Amino acid sequence: MKPLKDHKKTCWGSLPQAPCEYCSFMKSSTPFLLLKLVSCCCVLMVLQDAFPQVPESAFDRDPWPASEEGPVKVFLLAGQSNMQGHASLRTLEYLIYNEETAEQFQQWKTMEGKWAERSDVWVWTTDGERGGKLRPGYGANEWKLGPELGIGWVLGEHFDHQVALIKTCWGGRSVRRDFLPPNADQPTEEELEMELERLRSRNPDATLDDVREPYGRAYRDMIAHTRAALENPGEYFPQYDPDSGRKLELAGMVWFQGWNDMVDGSQREKGYADYTTRLTRMIESVRSDLGVPDLPVVIGQLGASDNAEFHRAQEAVASEPSMAGSVEYVPTRQFMDPELEKMVRENVWQSPDWVRFYNHGSDRGYHYLGSAKIMVAMGEAFGRSMIRLVSQ
């Protein structure tokens, strides 16, 4: 096939004449199509340089990927109801969607509006005995949060290793009875007999064993769960790979408790000196039973109350000879919200103007007003304290 003699003029010129057979073939042939493709590629390369490119997976990438190397750093979080956490998740959502606080809290929501998860921090709790990646919802139930959110955030940001949190906490527990360790003074037979007499007024069949059993029960359960998690992590943390052979190392403990001991009249009469002694013995016993002689321990102040005498009894533990340098006391009273406390006193939460309170709080003062802002702030303070101790 040959082109017309004057094909450039007739086929490519300005004359309204149909192209010759040769030019029609060339335009529809593979070489011509390749030429078009090369031209398009050149244009795309120019555009690529002109506009910034966003990776296809930018919004799917895990911002906190799980650590695959080294041991898992385990932290025990223990205490009573304030370690459980009674802040409603709605108070966190308010912080996330409020322009004034969004920058500080928006990391806990995905672009789809779901709760965000940290793959590099695992958590397990006795509340429902459930575990998984750290996210809002590991409080006293799945609709609440506690200090674990702030603790996990700070520790996850600090450590290159995988972090795991074990929450062993139950509401209404005391060190005098429930967390009483085996190395502390136990109740005398006379005290047990008096208690049995009171118990039989409600249960005529009660025995001395029924009276003895609650003493130290929470302590025993705390130790049992911690040992089990360290020895069989796959049963506590779903993301743990049993074939990895990774070890779990107990790296620290956060203790947040005190209300039931504070309101105990027999302890108040002695200026809470017995609380200082018992908590010191408990920490010593935890270290011995779990095989970590210098385990760093953070003690959270019971800042939901302004009882200065009890606060001094808590703080005194850190000054005991066996605790010096490895125990830190963290005040929490400064995190309370005076305006929210005023709303509770004025019963705003029960008034037609209730929404003013429930945007920020969800519980009474002894539960830090059920405020996510307070709970997260306390947790972050506990986490920073723990980092100071483990960095020494």
C-alpha positions in Angstrom: 0.0 0.0 0.0 1.4 3.3 -1.0 0.3 6.9 -0.1 -1.1 9.2 -2.6 1.5 11.4 -4.4 0.3 14.6 -2.7 -1.0 12.8 0.5 0.5 15.5 2.8 -1.4 18.2 1.1 -4.6 16.4 0.6 -4.7 14.2 3.8 -3.1 16.6 6.4 -3.7 19.9 4.8 -6.6 22.2 5.1 -8.6 20.9 2.1 -11.8 19.1 3.0 -10.8 15.9 1.4 -10.9 12.4 2.8 -7.5 10.9 3.7 -6.0 8.4 1.4 -6.1 4.6 2.1 -2.5 4.6 3.4 -3.0 7.4 5.9 -6.3 5.8 7.1 -4.4 2.6 7.7 -1.6 4.3 9.6 -4.0 6.2 11.9 -5.7 3.0 12.9 -2.6 0.8 13.1 -0.7 -0.4 16.2 2.3 1.9 15.5 0.0 4.9 15.5 -1.8 3.8 18.7 1.6 3.3 20.4 2.6 6.8 19.4 -0.6 8.1 21.0 0.1 6.1 24.2 3.6 7.4 24.5 2.2 11.0 24.1 -0.3 10.3 26.9 2.4 9.0 29.2 4.5 12.1 28.7 1.5 14.3 29.6 0.9 12.2 32.7 4.5 12.5 33.8 4.3 16.3 33.4 1.1 16.3 35.5 2.6 14.1 38.2 5.4 16.6 38.7 2.9 19.5 38.8 0.5 18.0 41.5 1.3 16.3 44.8 0.4 12.7 44.9 -1.5 11.0 47.7 -0.7 7.3 48.2 -3.7 5.1 47.5 -3.6 3.6 51.0 -3.0 6.8 53.0 -6.4 6.6 54.8 -6.2 2.8 55.3 -2.7 2.7 56.8 -2.6 1.8 60.6 -1.2 4.9 62.3 -0.2 2.7 65.3 1.0 -0.6 63.9 1.7 -3.5 66.3 5.3 -4.0 67.2 6.7 -7.3 65.9 10.0 -7.2 67.6 11.2 -7.8 71.2 9.3 -8.6 74.4 5.8 -7.3 75.2 5.9 -4.7 78.0 3.1 -5.5 80.4 1.6 -3.0 82.9 -0.8 -4.0 85.7 -3.6 -1.5 86.4 -5.3 -2.3 89.7 -7.8 -0.7 92.1 -11.5 -0.2 92.5 -14.2 1.7 90.6 -12.2 4.7 89.5 -9.6 2.4 87.9 -12.5 0.6 86.2 -13.7 4.0 84.8 -17.2 5.4 84.8 -16.9 8.1 82.1 -19.6 7.7 79.5 -18.2 7.5 75.9 -20.6 10.3 74.9 -18.5 12.7 77.0 -15.5 11.8 74.8 -17.5 12.2 71.6 -18.4 15.7 72.8 -14.7 16.5 73.1 -14.0 15.0 69.7 -16.6 17.0 67.9 -16.2 20.3 69.8 -13.9 22.7 67.9 -12.3 23.9 71.2 -11.1 20.3 72.1 -11.1 18.4 68.8 -7.4 18.8 68.3 -6.6 17.0 71.6 -9.1 14.2 71.3 -9.9 13.6 67.6 -7.4 10.8 67.2 -9.9 8.5 68.9 -12.3 8.6 65.9 -11.8 7.3 62.4 -12.9 9.2 59.3 -15.9 6.8 59.2 -16.9 7.8 62.7 -15.8 4.5 64.3 -13.7 4.3 67.5 -10.0 4.3 66.6 -7.8 1.5 67.9 -4.1 1.3 68.8 -2.6 -1.9 67.4 0.6 -1.3 69.4 -1.3 -1.4 72.8 -3.4 -4.3 73.9 -5.7 -4.3 76.9 -7.6 -6.9 79.0 -10.0 -6.1 81.8 -11.8 -8.1 84.5 -15.0 -6.1 83.6 -16.6 -8.7 81.3 -13.2 -10.4 81.0 -12.6 -9.0 77.5 -9.5 -7.9 75.7 -8.2 -6.5 72.4 -6.6 -3.4 70.9 -6.8 -0.2 73.0 -9.8 1.9 72.2 -12.5 3.7 74.1 -14.8 1.3 75.8 -12.6 -0.6 78.2 -14.1 1.0 81.3 -16.6 -0.5 83.8 -18.5 -1.6 80.7 -18.2 -1.2 76.9 -20.0 2.2 77.0 -17.5 3.7 79.5 -13.8 4.5 79.7 -11.3 4.8 82.5 -7.7 5.9 83.0 -6.5 3.0 80.7 -7.1 5.2 77.6 -4.7 7.9 78.7 -2.2 5.5 80.2 -2.1 3.4 77.1 -1.8 6.4 74.8 1.3 7.8 76.7 3.0 4.4 77.0 2.2 3.5 73.4 3.8 6.7 72.2 6.9 6.1 74.3 7.8 2.5 73.8 8.9 0.9 70.6 7.9 -2.5 72.1 4.4 -3.8 72.1 2.5 -2.6 75.2 -0.1 -4.7 77.1 -2.4 -3.5 79.9 -4.0 -5.9 82.4 -6.9 -4.3 84.3 -7.8 -6.0 87.6 -10.2 -3.8 89.3 -13.6 -4.1 91.1 -15.9 -1.5 92.6 -16.3 -1.1 96.3 -13.0 -2.8 97.4 -10.7 -1.8 100.2 -7.1 -2.6 101.1 -8.2 -3.3 104.7 -10.2 -6.3 103.5 -10.3 -7.2 99.8 -6.8 -6.3 98.7 -5.2 -7.3 102.0 -2.0 -9.1 101.1 -0.7 -12.2 102.9 2.3 -10.4 104.4 0.1 -7.8 106.2 -1.4 -8.2 109.7 -4.6 -10.3 109.4 -7.8 -9.8 111.4 -7.7 -11.3 114.9 -10.0 -14.1 116.0 -11.8 -11.7 118.2 -12.5 -9.4 115.2 -13.6 -12.3 113.1 -16.0 -13.5 115.8 -17.6 -10.0 116.0 -17.9 -9.9 112.3 -19.5 -13.3 112.3 -22.1 -12.2 114.8 -23.1 -9.3 112.6 -23.2 -11.5 109.5 -25.4 -14.1 111.2 -28.0 -11.4 111.7 -28.5 -11.5 107.9 -27.4 -15.2 107.3 -27.9 -17.5 110.3 -25.9 -20.3 108.6 -22.8 -18.2 108.2 -19.5 -19.6 109.4 -16.0 -18.2 110.3 -14.8 -19.4 106.8 -17.5 -17.2 105.2 -16.0 -14.3 107.2 -12.4 -15.1 106.4 -12.8 -15.7 102.7 -13.3 -12.1 101.5 -10.0 -11.0 103.2 -7.4 -10.8 100.4 -9.8 -12.2 97.7 -9.2 -9.2 95.3 -5.5 -9.5 95.9 -5.5 -13.2 95.1 -7.6 -12.6 91.9 -5.2 -9.8 90.8 -2.2 -12.0 91.2 -3.9 -15.0 89.5 -5.0 -13.0 86.5 -1.6 -11.4 86.1 0.2 -14.7 86.3 -2.2 -16.3 83.8 -1.8 -13.5 81.3 2.0 -13.6 81.5 2.0 -17.4 81.1 -0.8 -17.8 78.5 -1.1 -14.4 76.7 -3.1 -15.8 73.9 -6.0 -16.4 76.3 -6.0 -12.7 77.3 -4.9 -10.9 74.2 -6.5 -12.0 70.9 -3.8 -10.3 68.8 -1.0 -12.3 70.4 0.6 -14.9 68.1 1.4 -18.1 70.1 3.8 -19.2 67.3 5.9 -16.0 67.8 7.5 -17.2 71.0 7.5 -13.6 72.3 7.9 -13.1 76.0 5.8 -10.9 78.2 7.6 -8.8 80.8 5.9 -7.2 83.7 7.2 -3.6 83.5 5.1 -1.6 86.0 1.9 -1.2 88.1 -0.6 1.6 88.4 -2.6 1.6 91.6 -5.8 3.8 91.8 -8.0 3.1 94.8 -9.0 4.4 98.2 -12.7 5.4 98.6 -13.7 2.4 100.8 -10.7 2.8 103.0 -11.2 6.6 103.3 -14.8 6.3 104.5 -13.9 3.5 107.0 -14.3 5.1 110.4 -12.0 2.7 112.2 -9.2 3.8 109.8 -10.1 7.5 110.0 -9.7 7.4 113.8 -6.1 6.4 113.4 -5.3 9.0 110.8 -5.2 6.3 108.1 -1.8 5.1 109.3 -2.9 1.5 108.8 -3.7 2.3 105.1 -0.1 3.4 104.5 1.2 0.3 106.1 -1.1 -2.1 104.3 -0.6 -0.6 100.9 3.2 -0.7 101.4 2.9 -4.4 102.4 0.7 -5.0 99.4 3.2 -3.5 96.9 6.0 -5.6 98.5 3.8 -8.7 98.2 3.0 -8.0 94.5 6.7 -7.7 93.7 7.5 -11.0 95.5 4.6 -13.0 94.1 5.2 -11.8 90.6 9.0 -12.0 90.8 9.9 -8.4 90.0 11.7 -7.1 93.1 11.9 -3.5 91.9 8.6 -3.2 90.0 7.9 0.5 89.4 4.6 1.5 90.9 2.5 4.6 90.4 -0.1 5.5 93.1 -2.9 7.7 92.0 -4.3 10.2 94.5 -8.0 9.8 95.4 -8.6 13.3 94.1 -12.3 12.8 93.8 -12.3 13.7 97.5 -10.6 16.7 99.2 -9.6 14.6 102.3 -6.1 15.9 102.8 -5.4 13.5 105.7 -6.1 10.5 103.5 -4.0 12.0 100.7 -1.1 12.2 103.0 -1.5 8.6 103.9 -1.4 7.7 100.3 1.6 9.9 99.5 3.5 8.5 102.5 3.8 5.1 100.8 6.3 6.5 98.3 8.5 7.6 101.2 8.7 4.2 102.8 12.3 2.8 102.7 11.4 -0.2 100.6 9.5 2.1 98.1 11.9 5.0 97.7 12.9 5.6 94.1 10.6 3.0 92.6 7.1 4.4 93.7 5.7 7.7 92.6 2.6 9.4 93.9 0.5 11.4 91.4 -2.0 14.0 92.5 -5.3 14.1 90.7 -7.4 16.7 92.5 -6.3 19.3 90.0 -8.1 17.5 87.2 -11.5 17.9 88.8 -13.9 20.3 87.1 -15.2 23.0 89.5 -18.0 24.0 87.2 -19.2 20.3 86.8 -19.0 19.9 90.6 -21.2 22.9 91.0 -23.7 21.5 88.6 -23.9 18.3 90.7 -24.4 20.3 93.9 -27.2 22.3 92.2 -28.8 19.2 90.7 -28.5 20.5 87.2 -28.2 16.9 86.0 -31.7 16.3 87.2 -33.2 19.6 85.9 -34.7 20.5 82.5 -31.2 22.0 81.8 -29.6 18.6 82.2 -27.9 18.6 78.8 -25.4 21.2 80.2 -24.1 18.6 82.5 -24.3 15.5 80.3 -22.2 17.0 77.6 -19.3 16.9 80.0 -20.2 14.5 82.8 -22.1 11.3 83.5 -21.7 10.3 87.1 -21.3 11.6 90.7 -18.2 13.3 92.1 -16.7 10.1 93.6 -16.4 8.8 90.1 -14.7 12.0 88.9 -18.0 13.1 87.6 -18.0 10.5 84.8 -15.9 12.9 82.7 -13.8 11.6 79.8 -11.7 14.8 79.9 -10.8 14.1 83.6 -10.2 10.4 83.1 -7.9 10.8 80.1 -6.0 13.6 81.8 -5.4 11.4 84.9 -4.4 8.5 82.8 -1.9 10.5 80.8 -0.4 11.8 84.1 -0.1 8.2 85.4 1.6 7.2 82.1 4.1 10.0 82.3 4.9 9.1 85.9 5.5 5.5 84.8 7.9 6.5 82.1 9.9 8.5 84.6 10.2 5.5 86.9 11.1 3.0 84.2 13.6 5.4 82.7 15.7 5.6 85.9 
